[in-house]
Amino acid sequence: MHLEETTLQLLKDSLQQLDGGFAALPAITENPAPAPDPRLAAVMNEVANKLQDNYPYFHPLYAGQMLKPPHPIARAAYALATWINPNNHALDGGRASSAMEKEAVAQIAAMFGWQQHLGHLCGGGTMANLEALWVAGQLNPGKKIVASDQSHYTHKRISAVLQLPFANVPSDIRGRMDPSALEKMLAAGDVGCVVATAGTTGTGSVDPLPEILRLRERYNFRLHVDAAYGGYFTLASNLAAETRASFDRIGLADSIVIDPHKHGLQPYGCGCVLFRDPLVGAIYKHESPYTYFSSSELHLGEISLECSRPGASAVALWATQRLLPLVRGGEFAGMLEASRDAALQFAQRLASDTRWMLPFAPELDIVVWAPRAKTVAEISALSQRIFAATARQHLHLALVRVPFRFFAAQHNLTGAREDTVLCLRSVLMKPEHRNWLGRIWAILAGVADGALSR
């Protein structure tokens, strides 16, 4: 059995415990328990068969995109909450789950040293970043949003939605924002917010926060850190010193985004947006004719652009962080360290093998590499061929197109600066990837021998 099922009994026991809390209610005699419906089993079997048309995201041989199975406690807690189906917009729609959300979000904020903050969960990183940039636009109306040319494409799209000007800051040969290029943009005086990425989704590169913060002292812009993918690595003890220096300064940002549904072991969708200054809550202020009367306490809908939001996500996150606290040296931090260690070991193998080219060492747990060849076209074609061939052997990698200059600096390749090259990419975000590196390498090496000989 590949899929975890031990929590099914736990869920059943917890469901009985939940039901006991409503024992004082009169029985619903008008709607007695329905007789078993054979159609349910037929439909569920059909669902199970259809879901087989997926890559095995849960398996260690899936080493492609940022897809990680939720922790069993998150699955069970999420499912349990759906019997109540709370809505964390107003307290009368989800009293318990709203309290759990506030507590869980405060624990995330504490990872970055924030004891005071304003924040909430949302559907994912896109919505979380939208809220952060919306607040930035309200505070600096009409001013430009800038982010690295390796940042997530969502920032450009969000800026267009918000009708704010946007520009990309050139990156260096390691995929990080170039501070000197940023300063040239800042000198024009029209930048309202700089988005620094703590782990790009393409290469895992971490923008240099110490240098960016020094520029903020001079140019006084708002700083937003998109840590949707990489934020939890602040708990890891095995980061390189330069990367550690950036993570240690995330708490100096004005706003932060992190996605519990990436490294936080949560089901989709669960994102989180945090603001250092709680007073930005005034920007959200609005009236609702029927939802904010059940309590004088803060309703989460009062500090969110989203209205209805699943309380089940908050319940799952709270339960996971109750089991695995967000502390350095803890069990959860150990999982991140294992993923980081897997990436380092994998990169070392690639760097010592003449069949491959590695543009730079991984900063987190994403590794980007390419087969050695003479031209950009040959590299790209070989990457595509290897990607398809490993999948036939149940090793699922990913592809990414990166600037040619990432490789040119390290491997003396020639080509135009604007060229891009199609590379192989792995996100080794499951802790068990470290123990499966031998199997992964054996499949990759065998496929490479055949591809390169052709």
N, C-alpha and C positions, 0 to 999 in steps of 0.2 A: 504494500500500500504506500503510494507516494504522497498522498494528500493527508494531512493531519486530521484526525477525527476524534481524538481523545477528549476534546472539549465538548463534544456533543452531549455526553452525560452530565458534564458540569453545567451546561446550558439548561438542561432539563431540570436539574436540581435547583438552579437559581431561579428558574421560571416559577417553580412552586413556591419558593421563598418570596418572590415578588407578588404572587397572587395572594399570599397570606396577608399582605399589607392592606388588602381591600376586602377583608373578610366581613367587615361591618356592613357592607353594602347589601341591599336586598337581592335575592336571586333574580336573574333575568329569565322568568318563566315563559315570557312571550317568545324567547328565542333559545330553546333548549339546544344542548350540544348536538351538532349535526352528526348524522350517521356517516361512517366512512364513505367517501366518494371515490370510486375507482378511477374517475377521470383525473383526480389530482396526481396519482402515481403516473398515469400515462403522460400527462403534461410535464411533470418533473423529469421523467426519463427522457423526454424529447429535449428539454432544456439541457440536461446533462450531455446528451449526444451533440447538441449544437455547440456547447462550450468547449468540446474537444477540438474544435477548429480554432485553436489558439496556440501560440508558442508556449512552451512549458516554463512560464515566468518564475515558478516556484523552485525550479530545479537548478542546482549549481552549474549545469552545462548551459543554462541560459545566462550569458555574460554580455548581453547587448545593451539594451536601453535601461533607463532608471525605473525598473519594475521589480518590486520587492514584495514578498508575501507579508500581509499583516501578521503581527504576533497573534498567537492563539487567543490570548486574553482580550485583544482588541476585537477579533472576530466575534467572540462570545458575548462581550459587553455590548457591542453594536447590535447584534441580533436580539439580545435581551431587551434593549431599549426600544426596539421597533414594536414590541407588544404594547407599549404605551404610545410610541410615535410622537415624542415631544417636539415642539417647535421653539427654538431658542431666539425668537424675535422678541416676544414679550413674556413677562414672568407668568402670566396666566396660561401661557402655552407650554411652559417648561420650567417650573420652579427649580426642581432638583438638578436638571441638566444644565440650567443657566448657572447655578452655583458651581457646578463641576467645571463648566467652561471657564469661569473667572479664575478658579483655583489652578486649573491646568495651564492657562495662558500666563498667569503670574509665575509659574514655575519655569516656563520657557523664557520669560523676561529676565528671571533671576540668573539664567545661564550667562547672560550678557552684563550682569551686574546691576540691573535695574530693579530697584525696590518700589519706585513709583513709576507708573506707566499708564498708558491707555492702549487697549488692544482687544482683539477678539478673533475668533475663528471665521473662516470663510471657505468658499468652494475650492480654492486652490491658489497657487502662486499668481496666476493672472489677475484674479479678482483682488488679491491682497496687494499686489503692485499697483493696480488701478487706484485703490483707495489711498495708498501712500502718495502717488503722484497727483491725485486729485487734491489732497491736502496741500501739497507743495505748490500747486497752481493757484489755490485759493490764497495762500500766503504771499506768493510772488506772481501776481496775475500777469499773464502775457509773456513771462520770461521763459527762456529756453530750458528744456530738459536735455541733458547730455549723458551718454553712456558709452562704454567701450564698443568698438566694432565687433567684439566677440561676445557681447552681452546677449541676453535672450531677445529674440525678435519682438517679444510682447511689449517692450518699452516703446518702441517706435509706433506700434499699433495703438497702444494706450494713449500716447501723446496725441495721435491723430483724433482719437475719440474725444479727448478732452480739449481739442482745438488749441493745443500748445505746440510751439515750434520745437523741433527735435533735431539733434545732430549726433553723429557717432564720433567718438574720440579714437584716433588710431591706437592700435595695440603694439606692444613690442614683440620680439621674436619668440616670446614664451606665452603669448596670448593674453597678456595683462595690459591694462590701461597704461598708456605712456604718459607720465606726469608732465613732461615737457610739452607734449602736444596739448594736454589739457590746459596748461597755463596759457598757451597762446589763445585758446578759445576764451578763457576766463578774462583775458585782458580787454576783450571787446565790451565787457560790462553787461551783457545781456543774458547771462546764465543764471537761472533761478535755482536749479537743482542738479546735482551730480549724482548719478546712480553708480555706485561701486558694487561689483559682483564678487561675492565670497564663494567662488566655485562656479565657473561658467559651465553650462550644460554640454558644451562641445568638448572641451579639453580639461575641465576641472581647474582652470587657472584662477588664481586669486589676485584681484586688483590690489596694488600696494597702498593700503590705508594710511600708513605713517606719512608718506609723501602727499597723499591727497588731503589729509588733515592739516598739514603744514600750509598747503595752498588755501584751505578754508580760512585760516587765520588772516590771510592777506586779502582774500577776495569775498569772504562773507557770503557763501552760498549755502543752501540747504543740502545736507548729505543724506541720501537714502542708500541703505545696503540691501541689495538683493541677495539674501542667503537662503533662497528657497531650496536649493539643492544642498549647499555645503554647510549651512549654519550649525548643525549639530556637531561638526568636527571641532568646535571650540572645546569640547570635552575630551578630545583625544590627546594622548600624551606623546605621540610619535610623529608630530608634524615637524617639518624642517623649520629652522629658526626664523627664516624670513616669512614663512607662512604663519607661524605662531605669532609673530609681531603684528600681522594684520588682524588675525582673529582676536588678539587681546585688545584691539582698539575698536571693535565693532560697537561696543557700548557707548562710544562717543558720537555715534551717528544720531540723526534726528528721527529716523524711522528705520525699521527692520522688517523684512519679510522672511519667513521660514515655512517650509512645507512639512508638517508631520506625516503626510502620506508619501514622503520619499524615505528619508532615513529614520523617521519617527515611528515606523512600524504600524502605520494606520491604513485603513481602507481609504480608497478615493471617495469623495474629495474632501480633503482636510488641509487647508492652508491657514496661515496666521499672519496678521499684520500687527505691528507694535509701534507705538509712538512714545518717545522719551518724555515729552511734555503733555501731561494729561489735559491741559487747557485747550488742546486742539479739538477736544470733544465739542466745544462750542460751535465749531464749523459744521458739525453734523446736526445741530439742533433743528428739530422739526416737530410738527404737531401730528397727532393721530387721533381721530375722533372716537376710537373704540378699543384701542389696545393697551394703553398705558395707565389704566385706572386701578388695577388690582393691587398695586404696591407702590410705595413712595421710593423704593430702592431703584437702582439703575436697571433699566431694561436694555438688553444688549442691542435691540433694534434702534435705540437712541444714538448709538455710536457705530452704526454700520450702514453702508449703502445698500446691502442686501436686506430684504425683509425676511420672509420665511427662510429658516436655516435648520438643518437637521440636528436636533438635540442628541441623536444617537452618535454623531461624530464626537461630540464633547464627552459623552459617557465613555466611549471607547478610548479616547485619549487620556482621560482621567484615570481609568483603570490601568492602562499601560504604564503611566508614570507613577502610579501607586505601587505597581509591581517592580518597575525598573526606574528608580529615581534618576533625575538628570543631574548627576554629580560626577566629577572627575574621579577616576579610580573605581567607579562602580561597574556593575555588570553591563549596563547599556553602553557606557563608554568603552568597555572592552570589546563590544561588537564593532564599534567604529574603528578601533585600533586594529582589529583583525582584518577588516576590509582594506584599510590603509596599508597594512603589512602585505596583504595579497598583491596589491597594486605595485608596491616596491619590488617584491620578489619577481613578479611577472616582467616588470620593466628591466630588471637586471638581466634576466634571461634574454630578452630581446636585444639589449644593448651589447651583449657578448656574443651574439650570433650574427655572422656576416650576411645572412639572408635578409635581415631586417634593418630598417632605419627608424630610429626613435628621435623625434624632434627635441624633446626635453623630458626630464624626469617628471612623473606625476606629482602634483601637490596634494591631492586628496586620494580618491580611489578610481579615477578615470585614467585609462591608459590609451594613448593614441600612437599608432605606429603604421608603417607601410612596408611593403616588399621592396627590396632594393632593385632598382632598374635605372636606365640611362635617361629616360625622358618622363615628363609629366604624364603623357598619354599612356606610356607603358605601366607606370606606377598605378594609375587609376584603373586600367584594365585588369591588372593582376589583383588589385584589391577586390574588385567586383567578383572575379573568378574564385578567389579564396573564400570570400564571404558566402558564396553559393555552395561551394564544395564542403565547407565545414558544417553548414546547416544540414546537408545530407547525412552527416555523421552525428547529428544531434547536438553539435556545438553551435550555439547561436551567438554570433557577434553582431556588431553594428558597423555602419559606415558613416563617415563624416567628411565633409569637404572643408579643407582649411587652406589658408593662404600658403602659397608655394614658399614664401620666404621663411616659414617656420622650419622647413627642411634645408633650404639652400644654405643657411648660416652654418649648419652642422655637418652637412654632407657634400659640400662643394658642387651642388647641382646648378645648372644654368637655366635661366628662363626669365620671363618678364615678371616684374614685381606684382603685377595684378593677377597673375596666374593663380589658379587654385588646383589642389590635388586631392583626389579621393583616397581616403585612408581608412584603415581598420580602426575600430574603437571598441573598448570594453569598459563597462561600469561594473567593477567587482565589489558590489555593495552588499552582498550576502556574506556574513562571517565565514560560512563554510566554503567560500571560494578559495580560501587559503589552503584548505585540505584537498581541494580538487585541482590545484595547479598542475600537478603531474599529469593527470588525465587530460586536462585542457591543452597542455603543451604537447602531449603525444599526438593528439588529433591535429592540432595546428601544424606541427612539424611534418607529419605525414602528408597533409594536404599541400603544404608549401613545396615539398620535394617534387610532387607531381606538377604543380602549377608552374614553378620556376624552370623546370626542365623543359617544359613546352615552349 
